[in-house]
């Protein structure tokens, strides 16, 4: 193992993020894909949460919005914070105007409040940003009480967003609070929302598992869109529609780059990735379909896509289906309605033990392009390595970026054993080329020393929450 992890420059299988929704659309039973996290295998949300919860209303943090829920009511603070009980439906209001209702969650945005209305979403963005006290939503949105009180239910949130921006009702609310400058245009409001949202995904490290594959994604917290993804998954030559050919479509590997949100609708954000490293082919975020969207409620990372509903087979068995196909071919009418459906799949928060080894670790906690060591409660270990073995003077590199996936044991004395590698795509880098000896936690649980049998060591910092 080479501890040379320097920060560099910029239908059965579980498929990684952009593929996983497509996979759920295949199969004879039409059922959905397995739940995120594969039960309790490393995801922290294996069961529904109960009790009191705290959330944030975000288009940037939105202050000054009233909320009402069975568990209580109040007004969002400078962080957009509100309180609820899990299971509550929370209504958000400005004066006499209802902005919408959403299930209580760690993150609520205008996407949830729009409740499927593609007109309501841009109108909410225009409204919230136009009522910001200092006219700069980039530093957070603070809605004065005088502006909220001037609004009533007559304001149309289902019409043309440009009309709302120019409406007397909106200007009246702005004048009541002395808000200077012009109202936000729909284009300005959308650009702000897309730029802000990229940073919301970095609150946790995300994982999805089943019996044959594990995928992990880490996003930066600074809003730059920098991300690292690793996939320990069998080779697959089938695309998202399960059309299979001779070329490899996805494989175990690593992906590093920058993510940008280009559009938002009521299912989430359309993404474009600028890649610096991509060894997992079409897996990860590198090749999303046109209708693929992503969002987060703070507890799960939610991917969805739109698919054509397949006709039911006339025959129950493959043998019978072949004879059926050999019969008279029925041609679909050009007037026949094409039915579609939305398929949704979820990544869950990576489980984290604040006093133990379980969680994610990195030598440079501020960097995304740095090896990420993941220890799961199931006794599985995964390394997502965007660096590999770095060549030095007189020595060539013996391994590039890739992933490792293996089993591990860690005892109370700190002894660490890693064995039985299922995947190893980074050559001599990582633990496949050097035997681990110890993983010693410091008192606060956020720093550890990783020691190899030959005595080399590496200081790691906890990056999972």
C-alpha positions in Angstrom: 0.0 0.0 0.0 1.3 3.4 -1.0 0.3 6.2 1.4 0.9 8.9 -1.3 -2.6 10.3 -1.4 -1.8 13.8 -2.4 -4.6 16.2 -3.5 -4.5 16.5 -7.3 -5.7 19.1 -9.7 -9.1 19.2 -11.0 -32.4 -7.3 -14.3 -30.8 -7.9 -11.0 -27.8 -5.9 -10.5 -27.8 -2.6 -8.7 -26.7 0.0 -11.2 -25.1 3.3 -10.1 -27.0 6.5 -9.8 -27.9 7.5 -13.4 -28.6 3.8 -14.3 -30.5 2.6 -11.2 -33.8 4.1 -12.2 -33.6 2.5 -15.6 -33.0 -0.9 -14.1 -36.1 -0.6 -12.0 -38.2 -0.3 -15.1 -37.2 -3.7 -16.4 -38.4 -7.2 -15.3 -41.6 -9.1 -15.8 -43.3 -8.0 -12.7 -43.1 -4.3 -13.2 -42.2 -3.8 -9.6 -39.9 -1.1 -8.3 -36.3 -1.5 -7.5 -35.1 -2.4 -4.0 -35.3 0.2 -1.3 -32.2 2.4 -0.9 -29.4 1.0 1.2 -30.5 -2.6 0.9 -31.9 -2.7 4.4 -29.4 -1.9 7.1 -26.3 -2.5 5.1 -24.6 0.9 5.6 -27.4 3.4 5.1 -28.7 5.3 8.1 -32.4 5.5 7.1 -33.4 1.8 7.2 -36.7 2.7 9.0 -39.1 5.6 9.1 -38.1 8.3 11.5 -40.4 9.3 14.4 -40.6 12.1 16.9 -39.5 15.7 16.7 -37.6 16.9 13.6 -36.0 20.1 12.4 -35.9 21.3 8.8 -34.8 24.2 6.7 -36.8 26.1 4.0 -34.3 26.7 1.2 -33.9 28.8 -1.9 -30.9 29.8 0.0 -32.1 30.1 3.6 -35.5 31.7 3.6 -36.4 33.7 6.7 -39.8 35.2 7.6 -42.2 32.5 6.3 -44.9 31.3 8.6 -45.4 27.6 9.0 -48.2 25.5 10.5 -48.0 21.8 11.4 -49.9 19.5 13.7 -46.8 19.5 15.9 -46.6 23.3 16.2 -46.2 26.6 14.3 -43.9 29.5 14.0 -41.8 31.5 11.5 -38.6 30.4 9.8 -35.5 32.0 11.2 -32.3 33.3 9.4 -31.3 29.8 8.6 -34.7 28.9 7.2 -35.3 26.6 10.2 -38.7 25.2 11.2 -39.8 22.5 13.6 -42.1 19.5 12.9 -42.9 16.0 14.0 -42.0 13.3 11.5 -45.1 12.4 9.6 -46.5 16.0 9.7 -47.6 17.9 6.7 -46.3 21.4 7.0 -48.0 24.4 5.4 -45.9 27.5 4.6 -47.6 30.9 4.3 -46.9 34.6 3.7 -49.7 36.6 5.2 -52.9 35.3 3.8 -51.2 33.5 0.9 -50.4 29.8 1.1 -47.1 28.9 -0.6 -47.9 25.2 -0.4 -47.7 22.1 1.8 -44.9 19.5 2.1 -44.1 16.6 4.3 -41.8 17.6 7.2 -38.2 16.9 6.2 -34.7 18.2 6.8 -34.8 20.1 3.5 -38.0 21.7 2.0 -37.7 23.8 -1.2 -40.1 25.4 -3.7 -39.9 22.0 -5.6 -41.8 20.3 -2.8 -44.2 23.3 -2.3 -45.1 23.3 -6.0 -46.5 19.8 -5.5 -46.2 18.9 -9.2 -47.3 22.3 -10.7 -44.7 23.4 -13.2 -46.1 26.9 -13.1 -46.2 27.2 -9.4 -42.4 26.4 -9.0 -41.1 29.4 -11.0 -43.7 31.7 -9.4 -42.5 30.7 -5.9 -38.9 31.4 -6.9 -39.9 34.9 -8.2 -42.0 35.6 -5.2 -39.5 34.6 -2.5 -36.5 36.3 -4.1 -38.4 39.5 -4.9 -39.4 39.9 -1.3 -35.8 39.7 0.0 -35.2 42.7 2.2 -31.8 43.7 0.8 -32.5 42.5 -2.8 -29.6 40.1 -2.7 -30.8 36.5 -2.3 -27.3 35.3 -2.6 -26.7 36.1 1.0 -29.9 34.5 2.1 -33.6 35.6 1.8 -35.1 37.6 4.6 -38.7 38.5 4.1 -39.9 41.5 6.2 -43.1 41.0 8.2 -44.6 44.1 6.5 -44.2 42.4 3.0 -45.7 39.2 4.2 -48.7 41.0 5.8 -49.4 42.7 2.5 -50.1 39.4 0.6 -53.3 37.6 0.4 -54.8 34.6 -1.3 -55.7 36.5 -4.4 -52.1 36.5 -5.6 -51.9 34.0 -8.6 -49.1 31.4 -8.2 -50.4 29.4 -11.2 -50.1 32.0 -13.9 -47.3 33.3 -16.0 -44.2 34.0 -13.8 -43.4 37.1 -15.8 -46.8 38.4 -15.0 -46.3 37.8 -11.3 -42.9 39.7 -11.4 -44.7 42.7 -12.9 -47.9 42.4 -10.8 -49.3 45.3 -8.7 -49.9 42.9 -5.8 -46.2 41.9 -5.7 -45.1 45.6 -5.9 -47.5 46.5 -3.2 -45.9 44.0 -0.8 -42.4 45.2 -1.8 -43.4 48.9 -1.2 -44.9 48.0 2.2 -41.5 46.8 3.3 -39.5 49.5 1.5 -37.7 46.9 -0.7 -35.7 48.8 -3.4 -34.8 47.8 -6.9 -36.7 45.7 -9.4 -38.5 42.4 -8.8 -36.6 39.3 -9.9 -37.3 38.0 -13.4 -38.1 34.3 -13.9 -34.7 33.9 -15.5 -32.8 35.5 -12.6 -34.8 33.5 -10.0 -34.1 30.2 -11.8 -30.4 31.0 -12.1 -30.2 31.7 -8.3 -32.1 28.6 -7.4 -29.8 26.3 -9.5 -26.6 27.9 -8.2 -27.7 27.6 -4.6 -29.0 24.0 -4.8 -25.7 22.4 -5.8 -24.4 23.0 -2.3 -27.3 21.3 -0.6 -26.2 17.8 -1.6 -23.0 18.0 0.4 -24.7 17.7 3.8 -24.1 13.9 3.8 -22.2 11.1 2.0 -24.7 9.0 0.1 -24.8 5.2 -0.3 -26.8 2.6 -2.2 -26.4 -1.1 -1.8 -27.8 -4.5 -2.7 -26.5 -8.0 -2.6 -24.1 -7.5 -5.5 -23.1 -3.9 -5.7 -22.3 -0.8 -3.6 -22.2 2.8 -4.8 -21.0 5.9 -2.8 -21.2 9.6 -3.7 -19.6 12.5 -1.9 -20.4 16.1 -2.9 -18.6 19.3 -1.8 -20.3 21.6 0.7 -19.0 24.8 -0.8 -21.4 25.1 -3.8 -18.8 24.4 -6.5 -20.4 21.2 -7.5 -17.2 19.1 -7.1 -18.0 15.5 -6.5 -16.5 12.0 -6.1 -18.4 8.8 -6.9 -17.3 5.2 -6.6 -19.0 2.0 -7.8 -18.2 -1.5 -6.8 -20.5 -3.2 -9.3 -20.2 -6.2 -11.7 -19.4 -5.5 -15.4 -22.6 -4.8 -17.4 -23.0 -4.6 -21.1 -26.7 -3.5 -20.9 -28.0 0.1 -21.0 -30.7 1.7 -18.8 -33.4 0.1 -21.0 -31.7 -3.3 -20.5 -30.7 -3.4 -24.2 -27.5 -5.4 -24.2 -24.7 -5.6 -26.7 -21.0 -6.6 -26.9 -19.5 -3.4 -25.5 -19.1 -2.8 -21.8 -21.5 -0.1 -20.5 -20.6 0.1 -16.8 -17.9 -1.3 -14.6 -16.4 -0.9 -11.1 -14.5 2.3 -10.9 -14.3 5.9 -9.8 -15.7 9.2 -11.1 -14.5 12.7 -10.2 -15.6 16.0 -11.6 -17.8 19.0 -11.3 -21.6 18.9 -11.3 -23.8 21.7 -12.6 -27.6 22.0 -12.4 -29.0 23.2 -15.7 -32.8 23.1 -15.1 -35.2 22.5 -12.3 -38.7 21.1 -12.4 -41.1 19.5 -9.9 -39.1 16.2 -9.9 -35.7 17.9 -9.2 -32.7 19.1 -11.0 -31.3 18.2 -14.4 -27.5 17.7 -14.2 -24.5 18.1 -16.4 -21.1 16.7 -15.3 -17.7 18.0 -16.3 -15.4 15.0 -15.7 -11.7 14.9 -14.9 -11.7 11.2 -14.0 -14.1 8.5 -15.2 -13.1 4.8 -14.9 -16.7 3.5 -14.4 -17.8 4.2 -18.0 -21.5 5.1 -18.0 -22.1 4.5 -14.3 -22.3 7.3 -11.8 -23.4 10.8 -12.9 -21.5 10.9 -16.2 -24.2 9.9 -18.6 -27.7 10.9 -17.3 -30.7 10.4 -19.5 -32.6 13.6 -20.7 -35.5 13.1 -18.2 -33.3 12.0 -15.3 -33.6 14.3 -12.3 -32.0 14.4 -8.8 -33.0 16.1 -5.6 -32.6 15.6 -1.8 -34.8 16.0 1.2 -31.8 16.0 3.5 -32.4 12.4 4.4 -32.2 10.7 1.0 -30.7 11.4 -2.4 -33.6 10.9 -4.8 -33.2 10.0 -8.5 -36.1 9.7 -10.9 -36.7 9.2 -14.6 -39.6 8.9 -17.0 -40.2 5.7 -18.8 -42.6 4.3 -21.4 -45.0 1.8 -19.8 -44.3 -1.6 -21.4 -47.2 -3.7 -22.7 -48.0 -6.8 -20.7 -46.8 -10.0 -22.2 -49.4 -12.1 -23.8 -47.7 -15.3 -22.7 -46.4 -16.1 -19.2 -43.4 -18.1 -20.3 -40.5 -17.4 -22.6 -41.4 -20.5 -24.6 -44.9 -19.3 -25.0 -43.8 -15.8 -25.8 -41.6 -17.0 -28.7 -44.6 -18.8 -30.2 -46.7 -15.7 -29.7 -44.2 -13.5 -31.4 -44.1 -16.0 -34.3 -47.8 -15.4 -34.9 -49.5 -12.5 -36.5 -47.8 -9.2 -35.7 -50.0 -6.5 -34.2 -49.1 -3.0 -35.2 -49.8 -0.2 -32.8 -52.0 2.5 -34.0 -50.4 5.9 -34.5 -53.2 7.4 -32.4 -52.5 5.0 -29.5 -51.6 6.9 -26.4 -48.1 6.3 -25.1 -48.3 5.7 -21.4 -45.4 6.9 -19.2 -44.5 6.5 -15.6 -42.0 8.0 -13.2 -39.6 5.6 -11.5 -37.9 6.8 -8.3 -34.9 5.4 -6.4 -33.1 6.6 -3.4 -29.6 6.7 -2.0 -29.5 7.0 1.8 -27.1 8.7 4.2 -24.0 6.8 4.9 -24.2 5.4 8.5 -21.7 7.1 10.9 -20.6 6.0 14.3 -19.1 9.1 15.9 -17.0 7.0 18.3 -16.1 4.1 16.0 -14.6 3.2 12.7 -18.0 3.1 10.8 -18.2 6.1 8.5 -16.1 7.8 5.8 -12.6 9.1 6.3 -10.1 11.1 4.2 -6.5 12.4 4.8 -7.6 15.9 3.7 -11.1 16.6 4.9 -11.5 19.8 2.8 -10.6 18.1 -0.5 -12.9 16.0 -2.7 -10.2 14.8 -5.0 -8.7 12.6 -2.3 -9.0 8.9 -1.4 -12.2 8.2 0.6 -12.1 5.3 3.0 -15.5 3.9 3.8 -16.1 1.4 6.6 -19.6 -0.1 6.7 -21.4 -1.6 9.8 -21.8 -4.8 7.8 -18.0 -5.4 8.0 -17.4 -4.2 4.4 -14.7 -1.7 3.4 -14.6 0.4 0.3 -11.9 2.8 -1.0 -12.9 5.4 -3.6 -9.5 6.5 -4.9 -9.3 9.3 -7.5 -5.5 9.5 -7.2 -4.0 6.0 -7.4 -0.2 5.5 -7.1 1.6 8.7 -7.9 4.8 8.3 -9.9 8.0 9.6 -8.4 11.6 10.2 -9.6 12.9 6.9 -10.7 9.7 5.1 -10.1 6.7 4.6 -12.4 3.1 4.5 -11.1 1.8 1.0 -10.5 -1.8 1.9 -10.2 -4.3 4.5 -11.3 -7.6 5.8 -9.9 -10.1 3.1 -9.0 -12.0 1.4 -6.2 -11.4 -1.4 -3.7 -14.1 -3.4 -2.0 -13.3 -6.0 0.7 -14.2 -7.3 4.2 -12.7 -5.9 7.4 -12.5 -6.6 11.1 -11.6 -3.9 13.7 -11.3 -4.7 17.4 -11.4 -2.6 20.6 -7.7 -2.5 20.6 -7.6 -0.9 17.2 -6.3 -3.9 15.2 -7.5 -3.7 11.6 -7.6 -6.6 9.1 -8.7 -6.2 5.5 -9.2 -9.3 3.4 -11.2 -11.0 0.7 -11.1 -8.3 -2.0 -14.2 -8.4 -4.3 -13.0 -5.4 -6.4 -9.6 -3.9 -6.9 -9.3 -1.5 -9.8 -6.5 0.9 -8.5 -3.5 -1.4 -8.9 -0.9 -1.3 -6.1 -2.6 1.7 -4.4 -4.8 1.1 -1.4 -4.9 -2.0 0.8 -4.7 -4.6 -1.9 -0.9 -4.0 -2.2 -0.1 -3.5 1.5 -1.4 -5.3 4.6 -3.3 -3.1 7.1 -2.3 -3.4 10.8 -4.2 -0.8 12.9 -6.8 1.9 12.9 -6.4 3.9 16.0 -9.1 6.5 16.9 -8.3 9.7 18.8 -10.4 10.7 21.8 -12.9 12.9 19.9 -13.6 10.2 17.3 -13.0 12.5 14.4 -9.3 11.7 13.8 -7.6 8.4 13.4 -4.2 6.9 12.5 -4.2 4.2 9.8 -1.1 2.0 10.2 0.3 -0.6 7.7 2.3 -3.7 8.6 5.5 -2.1 7.4 5.0 0.8 9.8 3.9 3.5 7.4 1.0 5.5 8.6 -1.6 8.0 7.5 -3.7 10.4 9.5 -7.3 10.3 8.6 -10.2 12.7 9.4 -13.9 11.8 9.6 -15.9 13.3 6.8 -19.2 11.6 7.4 -21.9 13.1 9.7 
